[in-house]
Amino acid sequence: MKIERDFHMTKGDGETSYAGNSRIQRRAIRLTVPMVEKAIRELSMDLHPQSMVIADLGCSSGPNTLLFISTAIAAICENLANTTIESPMDAQFFLNDLPGNDFNQIFQSLEQFEQSIAQNCSHKGLQPPPHYIVGVPGSFYTRLFPCNSVHLFHSSFSLMWLSQVPEHLDGNMNEGNIHIGETTPLSVAKLYQDQFEKDFSRFLRMRCKELVPGGHMVLTVLGRKSNDMFHAGGMTTAFELLSKALHALVAKGNVEKRELDSFNVPIYLPSAHELRQLVQKNELLDIGDIHIISTSWNPIDDDSGLAVDGAAAAQAAGKSISATLRAVMESLIVSHFRESIVDELFAVFAHNITNHIENEIEKSSLTVISLSLQARQ
Protein backbone atom coordinates (compact mmCIF):
# COMPACT_ATOMS: atom_id res chain seq x y z
CA MET A 1 0.00 0.00 0.00
CA LYS A 2 1.41 3.36 -1.09
CA ILE A 3 -0.58 6.11 0.62
CA GLU A 4 0.18 8.92 -1.82
CA ARG A 5 -0.86 6.75 -4.77
CA ASP A 6 -3.71 4.67 -3.33
CA PHE A 7 -5.47 6.80 -0.70
CA HIS A 8 -8.40 9.11 -1.43
CA MET A 9 -11.92 9.68 -0.19
CA THR A 10 -14.64 7.96 -2.23
CA LYS A 11 -15.26 10.10 -5.29
CA GLY A 12 -18.38 11.63 -6.85
CA ASP A 13 -21.65 12.43 -5.14
CA GLY A 14 -23.30 9.01 -5.10
CA GLU A 15 -24.71 6.96 -2.23
CA THR A 16 -21.29 5.83 -0.94
CA SER A 17 -19.38 9.03 -1.75
CA TYR A 18 -17.47 11.14 0.74
CA ALA A 19 -19.45 14.17 -0.43
CA GLY A 20 -22.64 12.48 0.78
CA ASN A 21 -21.20 10.88 3.93
CA SER A 22 -19.09 13.47 5.73
CA ARG A 23 -21.42 15.08 8.24
CA ILE A 24 -19.09 14.49 11.17
CA GLN A 25 -16.28 16.24 9.31
CA ARG A 26 -18.66 19.13 8.52
CA ARG A 27 -19.52 19.37 12.21
CA ALA A 28 -15.80 19.74 13.01
CA ILE A 29 -15.34 22.55 10.46
CA ARG A 30 -18.25 24.44 11.99
CA LEU A 31 -16.76 24.07 15.47
CA THR A 32 -13.61 25.89 14.34
CA VAL A 33 -15.32 28.83 12.58
CA PRO A 34 -14.46 31.25 15.46
CA MET A 35 -10.77 30.25 15.26
CA VAL A 36 -10.69 30.83 11.49
CA GLU A 37 -12.44 34.19 11.87
CA LYS A 38 -10.01 35.26 14.58
CA ALA A 39 -6.98 34.25 12.51
CA ILE A 40 -8.19 36.21 9.47
CA ARG A 41 -9.01 39.24 11.62
CA GLU A 42 -5.54 39.24 13.20
CA LEU A 43 -3.81 38.72 9.85
CA SER A 44 -5.72 41.64 8.36
CA MET A 45 -4.92 43.94 11.29
CA ASP A 46 -1.26 42.96 11.78
CA LEU A 47 0.00 42.30 8.24
CA HIS A 48 -2.38 44.31 6.00
CA PRO A 49 -1.86 41.97 3.01
CA GLN A 50 -3.00 43.26 -0.35
CA SER A 51 -3.72 39.67 -1.31
CA MET A 52 -4.37 37.07 1.41
CA VAL A 53 -3.16 33.57 0.54
CA ILE A 54 -5.06 30.75 2.24
CA ALA A 55 -4.36 27.02 1.83
CA ASP A 56 -6.67 24.19 2.86
CA LEU A 57 -4.58 21.03 3.31
CA GLY A 58 -6.32 17.69 2.92
CA CYS A 59 -9.30 19.52 1.48
CA SER A 60 -10.99 16.40 0.03
CA SER A 61 -14.12 17.21 -2.01
CA GLY A 62 -17.79 17.96 -1.57
CA PRO A 63 -19.61 20.65 0.39
CA ASN A 64 -17.15 20.64 3.33
CA THR A 65 -14.36 22.03 1.15
CA LEU A 66 -16.54 24.90 0.02
CA LEU A 67 -17.87 25.45 3.56
CA PHE A 68 -14.38 26.38 4.71
CA ILE A 69 -13.88 28.75 1.76
CA SER A 70 -17.23 30.42 2.41
CA THR A 71 -16.29 30.88 6.08
CA ALA A 72 -13.02 32.53 5.11
CA ILE A 73 -14.66 34.80 2.50
CA ALA A 74 -17.33 35.85 5.01
CA ALA A 75 -14.62 36.73 7.55
CA ILE A 76 -12.70 38.78 4.96
CA CYS A 77 -15.95 40.54 4.02
CA GLU A 78 -16.62 41.52 7.63
CA ASN A 79 -13.08 42.84 8.06
CA LEU A 80 -13.27 44.89 4.88
CA ALA A 81 -16.60 46.35 5.97
CA ASN A 82 -14.98 47.55 9.19
CA THR A 83 -12.02 49.28 7.54
CA THR A 84 -11.60 52.38 5.40
CA ILE A 85 -8.85 51.11 3.10
CA GLU A 86 -9.08 52.39 -0.45
CA SER A 87 -8.00 49.21 -2.28
CA PRO A 88 -9.86 46.15 -0.96
CA MET A 89 -7.90 43.00 -0.25
CA ASP A 90 -8.38 39.98 -2.49
CA ALA A 91 -7.91 36.31 -1.59
CA GLN A 92 -6.18 33.35 -3.19
CA PHE A 93 -7.33 29.88 -2.08
CA PHE A 94 -5.16 26.81 -2.66
CA LEU A 95 -6.95 23.50 -2.20
CA ASN A 96 -4.54 20.67 -1.49
CA ASP A 97 -4.97 16.91 -1.32
CA LEU A 98 -3.36 13.76 -2.66
CA PRO A 99 -3.35 13.31 -6.46
CA GLY A 100 -6.23 10.80 -6.37
CA ASN A 101 -8.58 13.37 -4.79
CA ASP A 102 -11.76 14.26 -6.69
CA PHE A 103 -10.74 17.78 -7.69
CA ASN A 104 -13.20 17.63 -10.62
CA GLN A 105 -16.11 17.45 -8.18
CA ILE A 106 -14.87 20.63 -6.47
CA PHE A 107 -14.43 22.63 -9.66
CA GLN A 108 -17.76 21.51 -11.09
CA SER A 109 -19.43 22.91 -7.96
CA LEU A 110 -17.81 26.36 -8.16
CA GLU A 111 -20.41 28.09 -10.32
CA GLN A 112 -23.21 27.32 -7.87
CA PHE A 113 -20.89 28.15 -4.98
CA GLU A 114 -20.10 31.61 -6.39
CA GLN A 115 -23.81 32.36 -6.72
CA SER A 116 -24.35 31.35 -3.11
CA ILE A 117 -21.45 33.53 -1.91
CA ALA A 118 -22.77 36.56 -3.81
CA GLN A 119 -26.26 36.10 -2.33
CA ASN A 120 -24.99 35.67 1.23
CA CYS A 121 -22.85 38.80 1.03
CA SER A 122 -25.59 40.89 -0.61
CA HIS A 123 -27.99 40.02 2.22
CA LYS A 124 -25.53 41.75 4.55
CA GLY A 125 -25.04 44.68 2.19
CA LEU A 126 -21.49 43.55 1.39
CA GLN A 127 -19.53 42.66 -1.71
CA PRO A 128 -17.42 39.49 -1.69
CA PRO A 129 -13.72 40.25 -2.19
CA PRO A 130 -12.10 39.18 -5.45
CA HIS A 131 -11.04 35.58 -4.86
CA TYR A 132 -9.40 32.82 -6.85
CA ILE A 133 -9.49 29.06 -6.26
CA VAL A 134 -6.75 26.66 -7.37
CA GLY A 135 -6.10 22.93 -6.84
CA VAL A 136 -2.71 21.74 -5.58
CA PRO A 137 -2.24 17.94 -5.69
CA GLY A 138 0.47 16.50 -3.46
CA SER A 139 1.26 15.26 0.04
CA PHE A 140 1.28 17.86 2.80
CA TYR A 141 4.25 16.00 4.25
CA THR A 142 6.29 17.58 1.44
CA ARG A 143 6.92 21.18 0.39
CA LEU A 144 3.94 22.58 -1.53
CA PHE A 145 4.42 26.37 -1.72
CA PRO A 146 7.22 28.95 -2.11
CA CYS A 147 8.93 30.32 0.98
CA ASN A 148 7.08 33.06 2.90
CA SER A 149 4.04 32.92 0.63
CA VAL A 150 1.04 31.71 2.69
CA HIS A 151 -0.83 33.74 5.31
CA LEU A 152 -3.18 31.04 6.66
CA PHE A 153 -3.00 27.25 6.60
CA HIS A 154 -6.13 25.31 7.44
CA SER A 155 -6.49 21.56 7.83
CA SER A 156 -9.41 19.60 9.23
CA PHE A 157 -9.59 15.84 9.89
CA SER A 158 -6.45 15.15 7.84
CA LEU A 159 -3.31 15.31 9.96
CA MET A 160 -4.10 12.15 11.94
CA TRP A 161 -3.46 10.29 8.66
CA LEU A 162 0.13 9.11 8.46
CA SER A 163 2.39 9.38 5.44
CA GLN A 164 2.73 5.58 5.50
CA VAL A 165 2.03 2.50 7.56
CA PRO A 166 4.46 2.87 10.48
CA GLU A 167 8.03 1.98 9.62
CA HIS A 168 9.18 -1.46 10.77
CA LEU A 169 5.57 -2.67 11.24
CA ASP A 170 5.85 -5.91 9.31
CA GLY A 171 4.25 -9.31 8.96
CA ASN A 172 2.23 -10.55 11.91
CA MET A 173 3.45 -8.00 14.47
CA ASN A 174 -0.14 -6.76 14.94
CA GLU A 175 -1.84 -10.11 14.27
CA GLY A 176 -5.62 -9.97 14.21
CA ASN A 177 -5.78 -6.17 14.52
CA ILE A 178 -6.05 -3.44 11.92
CA HIS A 179 -5.00 -0.60 14.21
CA ILE A 180 -4.17 -0.15 17.92
CA GLY A 181 -6.52 -2.73 19.43
CA GLU A 182 -6.90 -4.46 22.77
CA THR A 183 -4.40 -7.21 21.83
CA THR A 184 -1.93 -4.92 20.03
CA PRO A 185 1.57 -5.17 21.56
CA LEU A 186 2.83 -1.97 23.18
CA SER A 187 5.80 -2.05 20.80
CA VAL A 188 3.40 -1.77 17.83
CA ALA A 189 1.49 1.13 19.42
CA LYS A 190 4.85 2.85 19.93
CA LEU A 191 5.64 2.43 16.22
CA TYR A 192 2.39 4.27 15.43
CA GLN A 193 3.29 7.03 17.89
CA ASP A 194 6.81 7.37 16.47
CA GLN A 195 5.49 7.61 12.90
CA PHE A 196 3.04 10.34 13.90
CA GLU A 197 5.74 12.34 15.68
CA LYS A 198 7.98 12.07 12.63
CA ASP A 199 5.19 13.06 10.22
CA PHE A 200 3.71 15.90 12.27
CA SER A 201 7.16 17.36 12.96
CA ARG A 202 7.94 17.27 9.25
CA PHE A 203 4.58 18.92 8.50
CA LEU A 204 5.36 21.78 10.89
CA ARG A 205 8.85 22.28 9.40
CA MET A 206 7.46 22.45 5.84
CA ARG A 207 4.70 24.87 6.77
CA CYS A 208 7.02 27.16 8.74
CA LYS A 209 9.09 27.65 5.59
CA GLU A 210 5.98 28.48 3.57
CA LEU A 211 4.24 30.78 6.09
CA VAL A 212 4.85 34.50 6.00
CA PRO A 213 6.29 35.83 9.29
CA GLY A 214 3.33 36.16 11.63
CA GLY A 215 1.21 33.79 9.54
CA HIS A 216 -1.39 31.53 11.14
CA MET A 217 -2.46 27.90 11.12
CA VAL A 218 -5.78 26.40 12.25
CA LEU A 219 -5.44 22.62 12.51
CA THR A 220 -8.15 20.16 13.56
CA VAL A 221 -7.54 16.45 14.12
CA LEU A 222 -9.35 13.45 15.49
CA GLY A 223 -7.55 12.71 18.73
CA ARG A 224 -8.00 11.29 22.19
CA LYS A 225 -8.54 12.71 25.67
CA SER A 226 -6.50 10.05 27.42
CA ASN A 227 -2.72 9.79 27.34
CA ASP A 228 -3.28 6.05 26.88
CA MET A 229 -2.78 5.18 23.19
CA PHE A 230 -5.16 2.22 23.54
CA HIS A 231 -8.19 4.36 24.43
CA ALA A 232 -9.39 6.83 21.79
CA GLY A 233 -13.13 6.65 22.30
CA GLY A 234 -15.38 6.04 19.33
CA MET A 235 -12.57 5.58 16.83
CA THR A 236 -11.02 2.76 18.87
CA THR A 237 -14.46 1.13 18.96
CA ALA A 238 -14.94 1.63 15.22
CA PHE A 239 -11.63 0.01 14.32
CA GLU A 240 -12.29 -2.89 16.70
CA LEU A 241 -15.68 -3.50 15.08
CA LEU A 242 -14.25 -3.21 11.56
CA SER A 243 -11.56 -5.70 12.54
CA LYS A 244 -14.31 -8.00 13.82
CA ALA A 245 -16.09 -7.69 10.44
CA LEU A 246 -12.89 -8.69 8.62
CA HIS A 247 -12.53 -11.69 10.96
CA ALA A 248 -16.08 -12.72 9.94
CA LEU A 249 -15.04 -12.61 6.27
CA VAL A 250 -11.96 -14.68 7.10
CA ALA A 251 -14.20 -17.29 8.78
CA LYS A 252 -16.33 -17.43 5.61
CA GLY A 253 -13.26 -17.83 3.42
CA ASN A 254 -13.76 -14.52 1.62
CA VAL A 255 -10.57 -13.01 3.06
CA GLU A 256 -7.33 -14.81 3.84
CA LYS A 257 -5.98 -14.52 7.38
CA ARG A 258 -2.60 -13.33 6.12
CA GLU A 259 -4.39 -10.45 4.35
CA LEU A 260 -6.03 -9.41 7.61
CA ASP A 261 -2.85 -9.75 9.67
CA SER A 262 -0.86 -7.58 7.25
CA PHE A 263 -3.47 -4.79 7.04
CA ASN A 264 -2.72 -1.82 9.33
CA VAL A 265 -4.63 1.44 9.01
CA PRO A 266 -2.17 4.38 8.66
CA ILE A 267 -3.80 6.66 11.21
CA TYR A 268 -2.80 7.87 14.69
CA LEU A 269 -5.05 9.73 17.11
CA PRO A 270 -2.85 12.06 19.20
CA SER A 271 -3.54 13.61 22.58
CA ALA A 272 -3.50 17.37 23.10
CA HIS A 273 -0.38 16.90 25.23
CA GLU A 274 1.46 15.23 22.35
CA LEU A 275 0.46 17.98 19.93
CA ARG A 276 1.54 20.70 22.34
CA GLN A 277 4.91 19.05 22.90
CA LEU A 278 5.61 18.69 19.17
CA VAL A 279 4.69 22.33 18.47
CA GLN A 280 6.91 23.54 21.32
CA LYS A 281 9.75 21.33 20.10
CA ASN A 282 9.46 23.00 16.67
CA GLU A 283 10.32 26.37 18.32
CA LEU A 284 9.04 28.40 15.35
CA LEU A 285 5.35 28.56 16.28
CA ASP A 286 3.38 29.99 19.19
CA ILE A 287 0.21 28.26 20.36
CA GLY A 288 -2.80 30.56 20.47
CA ASP A 289 -5.59 28.19 21.48
CA ILE A 290 -6.14 24.48 21.97
CA HIS A 291 -9.76 23.33 22.07
CA ILE A 292 -10.70 19.76 23.00
CA ILE A 293 -14.29 18.91 22.09
CA SER A 294 -16.28 15.70 22.46
CA THR A 295 -18.83 15.06 19.74
CA SER A 296 -21.05 12.15 18.81
CA TRP A 297 -19.57 9.49 16.55
CA ASN A 298 -23.04 9.14 14.97
CA PRO A 299 -23.37 11.41 11.88
CA ILE A 300 -27.15 11.61 12.21
CA ASP A 301 -27.08 12.92 15.79
CA ASP A 302 -27.74 16.61 16.09
CA ASP A 303 -25.00 19.00 17.17
CA SER A 304 -25.94 18.60 20.83
CA GLY A 305 -24.96 14.95 20.60
CA LEU A 306 -28.39 13.78 21.78
CA ALA A 307 -29.56 10.70 19.91
CA VAL A 308 -32.96 9.07 19.68
CA ASP A 309 -32.97 5.73 21.52
CA GLY A 310 -34.45 2.47 20.29
CA ALA A 311 -33.72 -0.39 17.91
CA ALA A 312 -34.64 1.57 14.78
CA ALA A 313 -32.36 4.45 15.82
CA ALA A 314 -29.50 2.01 16.51
CA GLN A 315 -29.92 0.43 13.09
CA ALA A 316 -29.95 3.86 11.39
CA ALA A 317 -26.85 4.86 13.34
CA GLY A 318 -25.09 1.64 12.34
CA LYS A 319 -25.76 2.28 8.66
CA SER A 320 -24.72 5.93 8.93
CA ILE A 321 -21.46 5.28 10.81
CA SER A 322 -20.62 2.45 8.41
CA ALA A 323 -21.24 4.69 5.38
CA THR A 324 -19.05 7.42 6.88
CA LEU A 325 -16.10 5.11 7.49
CA ARG A 326 -16.55 3.45 4.10
CA ALA A 327 -16.37 6.83 2.35
CA VAL A 328 -13.02 7.42 4.04
CA MET A 329 -11.47 3.95 3.92
CA GLU A 330 -12.80 2.28 0.79
CA SER A 331 -9.72 3.11 -1.29
CA LEU A 332 -7.44 1.52 1.34
CA ILE A 333 -9.61 -1.60 1.55
CA VAL A 334 -9.64 -1.99 -2.24
CA SER A 335 -5.87 -1.43 -2.46
CA HIS A 336 -4.99 -4.03 0.18
CA PHE A 337 -7.78 -6.57 -0.32
CA ARG A 338 -10.02 -6.14 -3.39
CA GLU A 339 -13.15 -4.32 -4.45
CA SER A 340 -15.35 -7.43 -4.33
CA ILE A 341 -15.39 -7.56 -0.50
CA VAL A 342 -16.32 -3.92 0.14
CA ASP A 343 -20.13 -4.19 0.13
CA GLU A 344 -20.19 -7.28 2.36
CA LEU A 345 -17.52 -5.92 4.72
CA PHE A 346 -19.35 -2.68 5.47
CA ALA A 347 -22.72 -4.45 5.73
CA VAL A 348 -21.24 -6.69 8.46
CA PHE A 349 -19.59 -3.62 10.02
CA ALA A 350 -22.94 -1.77 10.12
CA HIS A 351 -24.49 -4.80 11.85
CA ASN A 352 -21.65 -4.85 14.40
CA ILE A 353 -22.14 -1.17 15.18
CA THR A 354 -25.89 -1.59 15.58
CA ASN A 355 -25.34 -4.40 18.09
CA HIS A 356 -22.76 -2.32 19.94
CA ILE A 357 -25.07 0.70 20.20
CA GLU A 358 -27.98 -1.44 21.42
CA ASN A 359 -25.81 -2.98 24.16
CA GLU A 360 -23.52 -0.12 25.11
CA ILE A 361 -23.67 1.19 28.66
CA GLU A 362 -21.85 4.44 27.91
CA LYS A 363 -22.27 6.17 24.55
CA SER A 364 -19.19 6.39 22.35
CA SER A 365 -17.91 9.79 21.32
CA LEU A 366 -15.15 11.31 19.21
CA THR A 367 -12.51 13.69 20.53
CA VAL A 368 -11.80 16.63 18.23
CA ILE A 369 -8.67 18.70 18.95
CA SER A 370 -8.24 22.11 17.31
CA LEU A 371 -5.01 24.11 17.40
CA SER A 372 -4.50 27.76 16.55
CA LEU A 373 -0.85 28.51 15.80
CA GLN A 374 1.09 31.60 14.77
CA ALA A 375 4.51 31.77 13.13
CA ARG A 376 6.97 33.88 15.06
CA GLN A 377 7.92 37.20 13.51
N, C-alpha and C positions, 0 to 999 in steps of 0.2 A: 504494500500500500504506500503510494507516494501522495502525501497530503496535497501538495500544490497542484498536482495533476488530477487527482481523483475526487477531491472533496468540493462539494457545492451544495447549497440548499436545493430542494426539488424545484424544478423550473416551471414556468408558465403560471396560469391562474386556475388550474383545474382542481378537482376534488382533493387530490393529495399534495397540492403545491404548497410551498412555503408561503406564498402570497396569501393563500386562503387559510393557513393554519399557523399563524404567528401572533396570536392575541396576547400571549404572555410577554413576548418581546415588545409588543406595542405598549403594554402596561408599563414596562420598565422605562421606555423612552419618555412617556408622559411623566413619570416620577422625577425625571431629571430636568424637566423644562426650566424650573427656577435656576438651576446651576448653569444651564446654557445661556439663559437670559442675563445672568449676572456676569458671566465671562464676556459676552459681547458688549455689555454696558461698560465694563472696566477697560476692555480693549479700545473701545471708541473714545473714552475719556482720556486714557493714558497715552495711547499711541497715535491717535488721530489718523488712521490709515486712509489714503485716498481710495484704495481698493482693498477690501478685507478678503483674505484667502482662508477658506474653511475646508477641511478635509474630513470626510466620514469614512473611517477605516473598518472594513468588514461590513459594508453597507448592505449586502445582500440585495434583494429586489422586493417589489411589492409596495404596498401603501406605507409601511414603516419607514422606508428610505425617504419617501417624500414628506412624511410627517416631520422628520428631523429638519429637512430643508425649510419647510413652512414655518417651523418654530424659529429657526434662525432668521428668516426673512422678516417675520413679525417683530422680532426683537430689534433688528436693524431699523425697521420702520419707526418703531416707538422712539428709538434714540434720535433718529433724524428729525422727528416731529418736535423733539425737545431741545433742538439746537438751532442756531442761526447761521450755520455755515452756508456760504454761497454756492459751493460746488458739492452736491450730495455724493456720499460714498456709494460705490458699487460693490458687488460681492461676486467672488469666484468660488464655486463649489466643485471640489474634486471628490468623486465617489469611487472608493477603492474596494476591491475584493479580489479573490483568486480568479485566474483566467476562465474557469468554468462557470463563473457566476452568470446569471441571466440578465446581462446588461440590456439586451433588446427589450425586455419587459419594462425596464425603467424608462428607456427613451421613448417607447411607444405610449407611455402614460403622460409624457410631459405636456402635451397640448392641453389636455383636460386639467392638469395640475396648474398650468399658468392661468387658465380661466378662473380656477378656484382662488388662487392667490390674489388676482386682480379684484375679485368680488369681495373677498375678506378685507382687503385694505380699503376699498372704496366705502364699505360700511362704516369704517372708522374715520372717513374723510382723509385718508392717506394714500399716497402713491407708493407702490412697491419700488424698491431701489433697482437699478439695472443689475441683473444677475445672470450668470453664465454657469452652465452645468456640464461637467466633463467626466468621462469614465476613465479610471486608472487601474487596469488589471495588474495584479502582482501581490506577493506576500508582504504583509506589514512587518514581517521579521527581516526585511531587507530595506535598503534605501529606496525611497519612492519619489522624493522631491528635492529640488536644489537647496543648498544651504540658506538658512535665514529667509525662508520664503513663505511660511505658513503662520497665520495668526492664531488659528484655533483648530485643534485636533479633537474629533469626537469619535468614540467607539462604544457600541452598546452590544452586549452579549456576544462578544467575539474573542476577547483576549484570554478567556479560559481555554480556548482551543490551542493545542500545542502545535509547533511546527512539524512534529513527527511523533510517532510512537516513541516513548522514552528510550533513549540509548541504552543498550545492553539488556533490554527486556526481550529475551529470546525464548523460543521453544515453549516448554511447559512450566515456566517459572510462575505463571499466574493461572495454573490449571483450573478449569471450571469457571473462571471469572472473566468478565469482559472489561472490568475497571477495578477500582479499589473496593472489593467486597469483603464480607465477613471472614472468609478463609484466605484472603490475600496475605502473603507474607509481608512483614514490615519492610523487608528489603526492597520489595516491589513498590510499595507505597512511597518509599524514599526515592526510588528512581523517577516516579511521577513528579514528586516535589522538586527534585534536582532539575528535571527538564523544564518545569515551569519557571524556576528561578533563572535558568539560563536564557529562556525565551523572553521573559518579561524584562530582564535586564537589557537584553539586546534591543528590544522594542524601545525602551526608554532612551538608550544611546542614539539610536537612529533618529528618533523624533526630536531629541535635543539639538541635533545638527540641523534639522529642517525648520525648527521653530524660530521665529524672529525673537530677539531679546524681549522678555516680558510677555511672550506668547502664552496661551493657555491650552490646557487639555481637560476634557471632561470624559472620563472613562467609567464604564459600567460593566461589571462582570457578575456572572453567577458565582457565588462563593459559599462560605459556610460560617456559622457563628462560632463553632467550637474550634479549638486548636487541634483537636483530634482529627486526623486525615480520614478516618474511617466513618465519620459521622457528618454528612453534608445534607441532612434533611431529605426533602423530596427527591433530589437527584440521585442520592444513594439508593433510595427505594426504587426509583425508576430503572436504574441500571441492574439492580438485583432481579427485578421482575422481567426485564428483557433477557437477562442471562438465563432465567428459569424458562422463558419461552424457547430459547435456543436449545436448552437441554431437552425440552419436549420434542423438538424436531430431530435431535440426535436419537432419541428413543424410538422415533418412528422410522429412522433410517434416511431421513431427508437431508440431514447434515452430518458430516463425519466429525467424530470427536476431536480429531487433530485440528480441524478447521475452527472449532469452538475454542480450543485451548490456545490457539495462536492468534486469536482476535482480541486486541486490546484497544479500547476507545481512546483516541489521543486528546483527552480533556483533563484538566485539573482545576478543582474548585478551591481557590485560596481563601485564607482568612484575612480579615482586615489587618491583623498584626503583620502577616507576611507581606502584604502589599505596602504597608507603611515602612517596613524595614528595607524593602528593595528600593523604594523611592528615596529614602534617606541615604542609602548606600550609593545611589547614583550621584548625589551631591550637586546636581545641576537644576533641581526642581524644588519648589516649595509647595507644601501641601496646604491648600485652602480649606477644603472640607472633605470629610469622609462620612457618608451616610450609609447606615446598614438597615435594610428594610426587609421585613418578612412579608411575603405575598403568597397567595394560594398557588399551588402547582396545577390547579384545574383551570384551563383557559376559559371555561364558561361561567366560572364564578364572577360575581361583580367585583368592583374595585375594593369593596370593604372586606372581601375574602369570605363572606358568608354564603354558604352553599345550601341548596335545598336538599333535605335528607330523603332517604327512601331508596328502594331498589331501582326504580326507573332513573333517578338522579345519578346513582352510582354507575349504572350502565352507560348513561350519556357521558359522564365524566371519563369513564374508561375509554370510550371511543374517541373523545376529544383529546385526552392526554396522549393516546396512542398515535393519533393523526399528527399531533404537534411534534412528537419525537421522530416519527417517520419522515416528516418534511425536512428535518434537520439531518437525519442519519442515513437516509436511503442510499445516497451515493456511496457511503462507506460500506454498507451492507452488500451492495451490488459488487463493489470492487473486490471485497475479500471473499464473499461467498458466491452468489449469483442472483440474477434478477428473479428467477423462478420461485425463490423462497419468500420474497418480500411480503406478498399479500397474506400468506399463511402465518408468517412470523408475527406480523403486527396485529392480526386477528387474535392469535393466542395471547399476545402481550396485552391487548385491550381486555380480554377476559381475565387475565391475571390482575390487572389494575382494579377492575370492577370488584373482584373478590376481596382484594386488599381493602378497598374503600368501605365495603360492607362490614368488614370485620375489624377495622382499625379502631383502637381505643383513643388515640390522639391523632388529629388530622395532620397530614404531611404539609409542609410548606417549603417554599424556596427562599433562599437568602440572596438578596441583591445588594451588591456593594458598589457605591458610586464614589469616585474620586474626582476632586477638582484640583488641578495642579497648575502652577505658573512657573515658567522658565525664569531663571534669575537674570537680572539686567547685566 
